[in-house]
Amino acid sequence: MYTTPHPIVNLLLADLLAGHRRVLDDRLVGLYLFGSLVSGDFDPARSDVDLLAALADDLDDETAERLRLFHDDLAARYPTWAGRIEVLYLSLEGLRNCRTEARMGAVISPGEPFHPRELNRDWVLNWYMIREVGVTLFGPPPQAVIPHISRDEFIQIVREHLDWWRGAVVEGNEIEERRGSQAYVVLTMCRALYSMAQGLQASKPAAAAWASTAYPQWAGLIERAQGWRLERSDDPLDAPDLAEVRAFVAFTVARAAGGEHQSLFEKFPGD
């Protein structure tokens, strides 16, 4: 089995695999690791463990309940990792048609308990990364369960996501004006800029480091956002910082759109 440099994480992964095989039996087709444990910048004190469970068919209510109980038990036995495990559950049929058809699956992720959820085109960003660099813990390689997704399609979906962020942050006020929430906005923009340039998705710290170098005019904001994230503070962000966050979102949207919305970030000019 795949091993990491972190003994406690290796125990956790072994427990996750054993528990999924026990609960799902032959319905578990494959279990795949992705995220910072694969990219190499995993922080045991902060990072999440990210997995995809590929299923032979859709989850029924009884199996979903057994998975919920399994995750509750896992959190009790690994309290340090409670709220830091993300598992995405989707059938082979859902994965095969992921670009064109929404399918009911299930998710457990930081801030969200295990629950059924419709997984639509937005999740192609995850499937793309798992197919490209995911590590197999069980089952066939990810290329056998996830269809080919082109780099251009991946970048197009990043752009579609940015359109939502434009409406939520630049044109609206849908994100809490608190340090932790606004740090998430800034680091998500860093990841989007990296993805559009490199055709891959990076972890938040790696994307922040890259964006600070590629766009030094935003390095100060990015550094502050990393500090807000580490603080895990619910304190409100002051008005100048909020204005700069919105400007950074506008800048990122403009990069995706080929230079549109220039007037939205004239105060914080781009390159």
TISE-5615 format. One line per 3 residues: number of its first residue (from 1); their letters; for each residue x, y, z of N, C-alpha, C, CB. Coordinates in pm, whole numbers, plus 50000, padded with zeros to 5 digits. Glycine has a CB too. Example, Ala and Ser with C-alpha at 12.3 -4.5 7.8 and 13.67 -1.06 7.14 Angstrom:
BEGIN
1> as> 51319/49431/50780/51230/49550/50780/51320/49670/50780/51131/49553/50905; 51285/49775/50708/51367/49894/50714/51290/50003/50787/51408/49940/50572
END
This chain:
BEGIN
1> myt> 50084/49880/50000/50000/50000/50000/50087/50125/50000/49905/50000/50122; 50037/50231/49941/50107/50359/49936/50135/50407/50077/50025/50463/49858; 50257/50456/50099/50294/50508/50230/50341/50653/50216/50403/50421/50295
4> tph> 50319/50730/50320/50360/50869/50326/50473/50882/50427/50241/50962/50362; 50537/50999/50438/50640/51017/50542/50582/51035/50682/50725/51137/50508; 50449/51024/50697/50385/51054/50825/50320/50927/50880/50280/51167/50808
7> piv> 50378/50865/50983/50325/50738/51035/50178/50742/51074/50405/50695/51153; 50133/50850/51138/49993/50857/51179/49901/50864/51057/49970/50979/51269; 49947/50930/50952/49867/50937/50829/49860/50799/50764/49926/51041/50730
10> nll> 49969/50724/50769/49967/50589/50713/49866/50501/50787/50107/50527/50720; 49861/50514/50921/49761/50440/50998/49620/50482/50960/49784/50461/51149; 49600/50612/50944/49468/50663/50906/49427/50612/50769/49468/50817/50908
13> lad> 49518/50615/50672/49485/50566/50537/49453/50417/50538/49602/50594/50441; 49529/50340/50617/49501/50198/50627/49363/50173/50688/49608/50128/50711; 49327/50254/50787/49196/50241/50851/49086/50283/50755/49190/50327/50979
16> lla> 49108/50389/50679/49010/50433/50580/48987/50326/50474/49056/50563/50514; 49094/50265/50427/49079/50160/50327/49006/50039/50384/49216/50119/50272; 49048/49993/50501/48985/49876/50562/48837/49903/50589/49057/49838/50693
19> ghr> 48806/50022/50640/48667/50054/50670/48581/50061/50545/48659/50184/50744; 48633/50120/50438/48555/50126/50315/48533/49988/50254/48624/50217/50214; 48634/49904/50261/48617/49768/50208/48516/49690/50292/48753/49693/50204
22> rvl> 48517/49714/50420/48423/49643/50508/48279/49692/50483/48462/49663/50656; 48260/49820/50475/48125/49875/50459/48071/49853/50318/48125/50024/50492; 48156/49873/50218/48109/49870/50080/48125/49734/50013/48182/49973/50000
25> ddr> 48214/49652/50064/48238/49519/50009/48268/49530/49859/48116/49426/50033; 48198/49451/49776/48232/49452/49633/48175/49573/49559/48181/49325/49568; 48107/49661/49630/48060/49786/49566/48173/49888/49556/47942/49846/49645
28> lvg> 48282/49868/49631/48397/49956/49621/48483/49912/49503/48480/49956/49753; 48486/49993/49399/48566/49963/49280/48708/50014/49297/48502/50026/49154; 48721/50134/49353/48855/50191/49370/48854/50300/49475/48906/50247/49237
31> lyl> 48969/50318/49541/48986/50426/49639/49114/50499/49601/48992/50370/49788; 49103/50632/49585/49212/50711/49527/49244/50831/49615/49176/50757/49386; 49373/50852/49635/49422/50962/49716/49463/51077/49625/49541/50917/49804
34> fgs> 49427/51199/49664/49470/51316/49587/49493/51431/49684/49365/51355/49478; 49521/51550/49633/49544/51665/49719/49689/51677/49765/49454/51657/49839; 49709/51744/49877/49844/51779/49920/49929/51658/49960/49837/51875/50035
37> lvs> 49865/51548/50000/49943/51427/50029/50012/51373/49905/49854/51320/50090; 49955/51403/49790/50012/51359/49663/50106/51466/49606/49902/51327/49562; 50068/51593/49621/50148/51701/49562/50278/51725/49637/50068/51829/49558
40> gdf> 50286/51683/49764/50411/51690/49836/50423/51804/49935/50519/51701/49741; 50319/51888/49950/50328/51997/50047/50227/51979/50160/50307/52132/49979; 50209/51856/50201/50118/51823/50309/50172/51873/50442/50094/51672/50315
43> dpa> 50085/51937/50520/50120/51985/50654/50038/51905/50755/50092/52140/50668; 50101/51817/50833/50025/51732/50926/49940/51810/51025/50118/51643/51001; 49977/51934/51052/49902/52012/51151/49778/52079/51091/49992/52118/51212
46> rsd> 49773/52091/50956/49664/52169/50898/49596/52102/50779/49716/52302/50855; 49669/52025/50701/49618/51976/50574/49509/51871/50593/49731/51918/50491; 49427/51856/50489/49322/51755/50487/49372/51631/50414/49195/51810/50420
49> vdl> 49302/51521/50435/49323/51398/50359/49207/51387/50260/49331/51271/50453; 49240/51378/50130/49140/51384/50023/49136/51251/49948/49171/51499/49926; 49014/51196/49935/48996/51066/49870/48875/51067/49779/48982/50956/49975
52> laa> 48882/50984/49676/48766/50949/49594/48739/50801/49612/48789/50985/49444; 48613/50767/49642/48569/50628/49642/48482/50608/49519/48490/50592/49775; 48531/50530/49424/48456/50498/49303/48372/50373/49330/48552/50477/49179
55> lad> 48243/50382/49302/48147/50279/49342/48090/50207/49220/48034/50340/49425; 48054/50081/49240/47995/50003/49131/47859/50058/49091/47983/49857/49172; 47785/50112/49187/47654/50170/49157/47622/50279/49260/47542/50059/49156
58> dld> 47508/50341/49247/47471/50449/49337/47450/50397/49480/47343/50519/49287; 47478/50484/49577/47458/50446/49716/47310/50435/49749/47525/50548/49809; 47272/50330/49821/47136/50324/49876/47137/50381/50017/47082/50177/49876
61> det> 47021/50401/50072/47010/50467/50203/47079/50388/50313/46864/50488/50239; 47066/50256/50309/47125/50173/50415/47277/50183/50413/47081/50026/50398; 47336/50176/50292/47482/50185/50283/47531/50324/50321/47529/50150/50142
64> aer> 47456/50426/50281/47493/50562/50318/47494/50579/50470/47396/50663/50255; 47397/50520/50538/47393/50529/50683/47512/50456/50745/47262/50472/50737; 47549/50343/50691/47666/50270/50743/47794/50351/50722/47678/50132/50674
67> lrl> 47804/50420/50611/47920/50506/50588/47923/50623/50686/47921/50559/50444; 47806/50680/50714/47800/50789/50811/47849/50743/50947/47657/50843/50822; 47804/50624/50991/47846/50571/51120/47996/50541/51120/47767/50444/51155
70> fhd> 48046/50490/51009/48190/50464/50998/48269/50592/51017/48223/50400/50862; 48227/50701/50953/48299/50827/50966/48288/50884/51107/48248/50929/50864; 48173/50867/51169/48160/50912/51309/48257/50837/51399/48015/50892/51359
73> dla> 48267/50706/51378/48359/50625/51458/48503/50663/51431/48338/50476/51429; 48535/50688/51304/48672/50727/51267/48711/50858/51335/48685/50740/51115; 48619/50955/51337/48646/51083/51400/48670/51067/51550/48531/51181/51375
76> ary> 48598/50973/51612/48615/50950/51754/48752/50885/51783/48502/50861/51808; 48797/50801/51693/48924/50732/51715/49045/50815/51671/48924/50599/51641; 49022/50910/51581/49129/50999/51533/49083/51144/51553/49163/50970/51382
79> ptw> 49072/51190/51677/49015/51324/51700/49093/51436/51633/49007/51351/51849; 49224/51418/51617/49304/51521/51550/49261/51540/51406/49451/51486/51555; 49203/51435/51348/49165/51439/51207/49016/51461/51187/49206/51311/51138
82> agr> 48943/51477/51294/48800/51507/51281/48783/51639/51206/48730/51513/51421; 48703/51639/51101/48685/51759/51021/48795/51784/50921/48672/51876/51110; 48887/51690/50906/48999/51709/50813/49008/51595/50711/49130/51720/50890
85> iev> 48900/51522/50695/48895/51413/50597/48789/51446/50495/48867/51276/50666; 48826/51441/50369/48730/51459/50260/48726/51331/50177/48766/51582/50171; 48608/51274/50164/48588/51159/50076/48471/51192/49984/48561/51026/50158
88> lyl> 48494/51175/49855/48390/51193/49754/48346/51056/49706/48442/51281/49634; 48217/51033/49704/48161/50904/49664/48080/50922/49536/48072/50843/49777; 48116/50847/49433/48041/50856/49308/48051/50724/49233/48093/50972/49220
91> sle> 47942/50688/49165/47937/50562/49091/48020/50571/48963/47792/50525/49058; 48054/50456/48909/48124/50453/48781/48045/50523/48672/48154/50309/48739; 47913/50503/48673/47829/50570/48574/47838/50722/48590/47684/50523/48586
94> glr> 47835/50769/48713/47847/50912/48738/47981/50967/48692/47829/50941/48885; 48088/50893/48716/48220/50936/48672/48230/50935/48519/48328/50846/48732; 48174/50834/48456/48180/50826/48309/48112/50945/48243/48116/50697/48261
97> ncr> 48004/50993/48305/47925/51102/48245/47943/51234/48320/47778/51064/48242; 48057/51249/48387/48076/51361/48480/48071/51496/48411/48207/51346/48552; 48103/51503/48283/48108/51633/48216/47972/51680/48167/48203/51627/48099
100> tea> 47877/51589/48158/47748/51624/48097/47628/51597/48185/47731/51551/47969; 47645/51521/48292/47530/51476/48370/47559/51485/48519/47492/51333/48332; 47471/51551/48593/47481/51551/48739/47433/51417/48793/47398/51669/48802
103> rmg> 47498/51369/48899/47463/51238/48955/47467/51247/49107/47560/51126/48903; 47374/51181/49171/47374/51181/49317/47487/51093/49370/47237/51132/49372; 47569/51151/49454/47675/51079/49522/47669/51113/49670/47814/51113/49463
106> avi> 47784/51121/49732/47790/51161/49872/47925/51224/49898/47766/51040/49967; 47931/51304/50004/48052/51379/50038/48064/51388/50190/48050/51520/49975; 48186/51376/50239/48221/51426/50371/48342/51514/50351/48250/51309/50475
109> spg> 48342/51632/50410/48452/51725/50388/48462/51818/50509/48432/51807/50257; 48574/51892/50520/48587/51986/50632/48468/52081/50638/48717/52066/50619; 48405/52084/50753/48289/52170/50771/48158/52107/50730/48308/52295/50696
112> epf> 48162/51987/50671/48040/51920/50626/48042/51775/50672/48027/51927/50471; 47943/51729/50747/47935/51588/50782/47901/51505/50658/47831/51564/50892; 47911/51376/50671/47875/51289/50559/47730/51313/50518/47897/51140/50597
115> hpr> 47707/51333/50388/47571/51357/50341/47562/51328/50191/47526/51503/50372; 47445/51283/50145/47424/51269/50001/47432/51405/49934/47288/51202/49971; 47486/51409/49813/47499/51535/49742/47505/51509/49592/47624/51613/49790
118> eln> 47441/51595/49516/47450/51586/49371/47586/51640/49327/47334/51664/49303; 47657/51560/49250/47788/51599/49200/47774/51630/49051/47895/51486/49225; 47796/51755/49016/47772/51800/48879/47904/51833/48810/47679/51921/48878
121> rdw> 47894/51909/48703/48011/51944/48621/48119/52017/48702/47968/52031/48504; 48080/52089/48804/48178/52161/48885/48287/52070/48941/48109/52233/49000; 48252/51944/48964/48346/51851/49027/48447/51794/48929/48269/51739/49092
124> vln> 48435/51830/48801/48532/51782/48702/48674/51826/48739/48495/51834/48563; 48688/51940/48808/48821/51982/48851/48886/51876/48939/48813/52116/48928; 48809/51815/49028/48863/51708/49113/48893/51584/49030/48764/51672/49225
127> wym> 48799/51546/48943/48818/51423/48865/48942/51436/48775/48692/51392/48780; 48961/51554/48719/49078/51577/48633/49207/51553/48710/49076/51721/48576; 49218/51612/48830/49340/51598/48909/49361/51454/48955/49337/51690/49029
130> ire> 49253/51386/48992/49267/51247/49036/49315/51161/48920/49133/51193/49091; 49260/51186/48802/49302/51108/48684/49447/51134/48648/49213/51140/48565; 49490/51260/48662/49626/51297/48622/49731/51253/48724/49634/51446/48602
133> vgv> 49705/51274/48853/49812/51253/48952/49766/51174/49074/49866/51386/48997; 49641/51128/49077/49592/51055/49193/49667/50925/49218/49446/51027/49178; 49670/50883/49343/49738/50760/49384/49633/50655/49417/49832/50786/49507
136> tlf> 49650/50536/49364/49556/50427/49387/49587/50358/49520/49561/50325/49272; 49490/50358/49610/49501/50280/49733/49438/50143/49718/49437/50354/49848; 49341/50135/49628/49270/50009/49603/49206/50018/49466/49162/49981/49714
139> gpp> 49209/49906/49391/49140/49901/49264/49229/49932/49145/49026/49994/49267; 49168/49952/49030/49243/49982/48908/49295/50125/48912/49156/49960/48784; 49385/50161/48819/49433/50299/48816/49318/50396/48787/49542/50316/48710
142> pqa> 49330/50522/48830/49219/50616/48812/49179/50637/48666/49254/50748/48873; 49274/50615/48575/49242/50632/48433/49140/50529/48385/49368/50622/48349; 49124/50420/48462/49027/50317/48425/48886/50351/48468/49068/50185/48485
145> vip> 48870/50445/48560/48736/50478/48610/48693/50621/48578/48731/50456/48759; 48788/50706/48542/48758/50845/48508/48793/50867/48362/48836/50946/48600; 48701/50917/48281/48729/50937/48138/48833/51046/48116/48602/50971/48063
148> his> 48891/51047/47998/48986/51152/47963/48919/51288/47969/49046/51127/47822; 48986/51382/48033/48941/51521/48041/49057/51606/47990/48898/51562/48189; 49034/51684/47887/49143/51760/47827/49184/51877/47915/49102/51810/47689
151> rde> 49306/51923/47895/49356/52040/47967/49267/52161/47937/49502/52070/47928; 49227/52176/47811/49143/52290/47774/49008/52285/47847/49120/52292/47621; 48952/52166/47861/48825/52155/47932/48841/52187/48080/48766/52015/47915
154> fiq> 48951/52141/48137/48981/52173/48277/48988/52324/48296/49114/52107/48320; 49061/52393/48209/49076/52538/48221/48943/52608/48200/49180/52590/48121; 48862/52557/48107/48731/52618/48084/48643/52610/48209/48660/52549/47967
157> ivr> 48650/52500/48281/48569/52487/48402/48623/52578/48512/48567/52341/48451; 48755/52597/48518/48811/52697/48610/48751/52833/48580/48966/52702/48600; 48742/52868/48452/48685/52997/48413/48537/53006/48452/48701/53019/48261
160> ehl> 48465/52896/48437/48324/52895/48477/48311/52919/48627/48258/52762/48439; 48399/52861/48705/48398/52885/48850/48425/53032/48881/48503/52796/48920; 48517/53091/48807/48550/53231/48831/48432/53322/48802/48669/53273/48747
163> dww> 48348/53283/48710/48230/53364/48682/48139/53369/48805/48153/53308/48561; 48131/53255/48876/48053/53255/49001/48118/53347/49105/48040/53112/49058; 48249/53340/49117/48319/53424/49215/48303/53572/49181/48467/53388/49221
166> rga> 48302/53606/49053/48279/53745/49014/48145/53793/49068/48284/53760/48861; 48040/53714/49049/47909/53753/49098/47903/53757/49250/47805/53660/49046; 47972/53662/49315/47963/53651/49461/48043/53758/49534/48009/53515/49505
169> vve> 48156/53799/49478/48249/53887/49550/48255/54027/49488/48388/53826/49551; 48271/54034/49356/48288/54164/49292/48155/54236/49279/48353/54148/49154; 48054/54164/49233/47923/54226/49210/47828/54210/49328/47860/54167/49086
172> gne> 47854/54113/49412/47767/54088/49526/47846/54085/49656/47692/53956/49509; 47784/54029/49757/47846/54023/49889/47806/53892/49956/47805/54146/49978; 47837/53781/49887/47790/53651/49932/47886/53580/50025/47763/53564/49815
175> iee> 48007/53632/50040/48108/53568/50125/48120/53650/50254/48246/53558/50052; 48124/53581/50367/48137/53650/50495/48261/53739/50496/48144/53548/50610; 48247/53857/50551/48357/53953/50554/48446/53929/50675/48302/54098/50556
178> rrg> 48485/53805/50692/48569/53766/50804/48703/53717/50751/48501/53657/50891; 48803/53721/50837/48938/53691/50793/48950/53552/50730/49034/53702/50909; 48895/53450/50797/48906/53316/50744/48838/53300/50610/48849/53218/50842
181> sqa> 48718/53355/50597/48643/53344/50472/48713/53418/50359/48501/53399/50490; 48766/53537/50388/48833/53615/50284/48969/53554/50249/48850/53760/50330; 49034/53490/50343/49157/53417/50311/49127/53307/50209/49221/53357/50439
184> yvv> 49014/53238/50230/48975/53133/50135/48954/53191/49995/48845/53064/50184; 48894/53310/49987/48873/53374/49857/49007/53400/49789/48795/53507/49874; 49100/53462/49861/49230/53498/49803/49304/53373/49756/49315/53575/49905
187> ltm> 49307/53270/49839/49383/53150/49803/49315/53073/49690/49400/53061/49926; 49183/53081/49682/49113/53021/49569/49150/53092/49439/48960/53025/49591; 49164/53224/49444/49207/53298/49325/49349/53258/49285/49199/53449/49351
190> cra> 49436/53239/49384/49572/53192/49353/49568/53058/49281/49656/53180/49483; 49483/52969/49328/49472/52837/49264/49417/52849/49123/49382/52745/49347; 49322/52940/49103/49266/52959/48970/49372/53013/48874/49145/53053/48974
193> lys> 49449/53111/48917/49555/53166/48833/49657/53058/48797/49624/53285/48904; 49696/52979/48897/49790/52870/48872/49732/52770/48772/49826/52799/49004; 49606/52732/48792/49544/52632/48706/49539/52680/48561/49404/52600/48755
196> maq> 49504/52807/48540/49495/52858/48404/49632/52864/48337/49431/52997/48404; 49735/52886/48416/49870/52895/48360/49935/52759/48340/49958/52980/48449; 49909/52665/48434/49982/52539/48435/49900/52419/48390/50034/52513/48572
199> glq> 49767/52433/48386/49684/52321/48346/49672/52214/48452/49737/52261/48223; 49702/52248/48576/49690/52156/48689/49640/52237/48809/49826/52084/48721; 49595/52168/48911/49551/52234/49033/49656/52214/49140/49413/52181/49079
202> ask> 49695/52322/49207/49794/52315/49314/49725/52330/49449/49902/52424/49297; 49794/52290/49554/49744/52314/49689/49743/52464/49714/49830/52240/49795; 49673/52506/49818/49667/52649/49850/49805/52708/49876/49577/52671/49971
205> paa> 49890/52646/49962/50023/52705/49985/50108/52712/49858/50096/52626/50091; 50105/52605/49778/50186/52605/49655/50135/52709/49556/50184/52466/49590; 50004/52721/49542/49948/52820/49450/49977/52961/49498/49797/52800/49436
208> aaw> 49971/52983/49630/50001/53115/49685/50146/53153/49657/49974/53119/49837; 50238/53060/49676/50380/53089/49650/50401/53121/49502/50469/52970/49692; 50337/53043/49416/50351/53067/49272/50293/53203/49233/50282/52956/49193
211> ast> 50171/53233/49280/50105/53357/49242/50181/53479/49295/49962/53358/49295; 50241/53467/49413/50319/53580/49467/50437/53614/49378/50368/53548/49609; 50496/53513/49317/50608/53535/49225/50560/53581/49088/50691/53408/49211
214> ayp> 50454/53517/49039/50404/53551/48906/50340/53688/48901/50305/53446/48860; 50275/53729/49011/50204/53857/49017/50247/53929/49145/50048/53836/49014; 50369/53984/49145/50422/54042/49270/50341/54159/49323/50564/54087/49249
217> qwa> 50260/54222/49236/50177/54333/49284/50072/54286/49385/50108/54402/49167; 50046/54155/49390/49948/54098/49483/50015/54022/49597/49853/54006/49409; 50148/54022/49601/50219/53940/49701/50184/53980/49844/50369/53951/49680
220> gli> 50168/54109/49867/50135/54154/50003/50000/54102/50049/50136/54305/50010; 49900/54112/49962/49768/54060/49997/49772/53910/50019/49667/54094/49888; 49844/53839/49932/49851/53693/49944/49918/53654/50076/49928/53634/49825
223> era> 50024/53725/50112/50091/53696/50238/49998/53721/50356/50219/53781/50253; 49924/53829/50353/49831/53857/50463/49722/53751/50469/49768/53996/50446; 49673/53708/50353/49567/53606/50350/49616/53476/50411/49519/53583/50207
226> qgw> 49741/53440/50385/49795/53318/50447/49799/53333/50598/49935/53287/50393; 49829/53452/50645/49825/53477/50789/49685/53466/50845/49882/53613/50821; 49585/53521/50774/49446/53509/50820/49406/53363/50829/49351/53585/50725
229> rle> 49450/53284/50731/49415/53141/50731/49474/53070/50851/49463/53074/50601; 49599/53102/50882/49664/53037/50997/49600/53079/51128/49813/53071/50999; 49551/53202/51134/49487/53250/51257/49357/53177/51287/49461/53398/51247
232> rsd> 49290/53131/51182/49157/53073/51194/49064/53167/51270/49164/52937/51265; 49072/53292/51236/48999/53395/51309/48865/53426/51243/49082/53522/51319; 48765/53451/51327/48635/53498/51278/48623/53650/51285/48523/53434/51357
235> dpl> 48732/53717/51316/48728/53864/51323/48696/53922/51186/48862/53920/51376; 48619/54030/51183/48589/54093/51055/48714/54155/50993/48480/54201/51072; 48716/54156/50860/48827/54217/50788/48798/54365/50771/48849/54148/50650
238> dap> 48903/54449/50777/48878/54592/50765/48852/54629/50619/48998/54673/50820; 48797/54748/50599/48749/54790/50467/48858/54793/50361/48686/54926/50478; 48978/54845/50389/49081/54844/50284/49119/54704/50238/49204/54916/50333
241> dla> 49130/54611/50332/49161/54473/50294/49048/54412/50213/49188/54389/50418; 48924/54436/50252/48811/54384/50176/48812/54438/50033/48679/54420/50245; 48842/54567/50019/48848/54626/49886/48958/54561/49802/48872/54777/49895
244> evr> 49071/54529/49864/49180/54467/49789/49147/54324/49752/49309/54471/49868; 49078/54251/49841/49034/54116/49806/48943/54120/49684/48960/54049/49926; 48845/54212/49684/48755/54223/49569/48831/54259/49442/48647/54329/49597
247> afv> 48930/54346/49457/49011/54383/49341/49089/54263/49288/49107/54497/49378; 49138/54180/49378/49213/54061/49335/49122/53963/49262/49278/53991/49456; 49000/53947/49310/48904/53862/49239/48879/53920/49100/48770/53850/49318
250> aft> 48857/54050/49091/48835/54115/48963/48954/54096/48869/48807/54264/48982; 49074/54108/48923/49196/54086/48845/49199/53943/48789/49321/54112/48931; 49167/53845/48875/49171/53706/48831/49067/53679/48724/49149/53612/48950
253> var> 48947/53733/48744/48842/53719/48643/48888/53781/48511/48710/53786/48691; 48953/53896/48519/49000/53963/48398/49106/53879/48328/49056/54100/48433; 49194/53816/48403/49294/53728/48341/49225/53615/48266/49389/53669/48448
256> aag> 49119/53562/48323/49047/53453/48257/48974/53501/48133/48948/53388/48353; 48927/53625/48137/48846/53678/48027/48929/53754/47925/48738/53768/48082; 49060/53758/47942/49144/53823/47845/49151/53973/47860/49097/53790/47711
259> geh> 49139/54022/47984/49161/54163/48007/49037/54245/48032/49232/54220/47895; 48920/54180/48040/48799/54255/48068/48798/54301/48215/48675/54170/48037; 48704/54391/48247/48683/54439/48384/48802/54518/48437/48655/54322/48476
262> qsl> 48882/54576/48347/48999/54651/48393/48961/54757/48496/49069/54717/48275; 48848/54825/48475/48812/54934/48565/48787/54887/48707/48690/55005/48513; 48759/54759/48724/48727/54708/48857/48851/54700/48946/48663/54572/48847
265> fek> 48970/54699/48887/49088/54688/48971/49194/54792/48937/49147/54549/48959; 49150/54908/48886/49245/55013/48855/49322/55058/48979/49173/55132/48793; 49255/55050/49096/49323/55094/49218/49441/55004/49251/49225/55096/49335
268> fpg> 49432/54876/49210/49539/54779/49234/49579/54723/49099/49494/54665/49334; 49656/54795/49017/49677/54758/48877/49748/54625/48863/49756/54864/48807; 49716/54559/48754/49776/54430/48722/49900/54448/48637/49676/54341/48651
271> d> 49938/54338/48566/50062/54345/48489/50035/54399/48350/50128/54208/48480
END
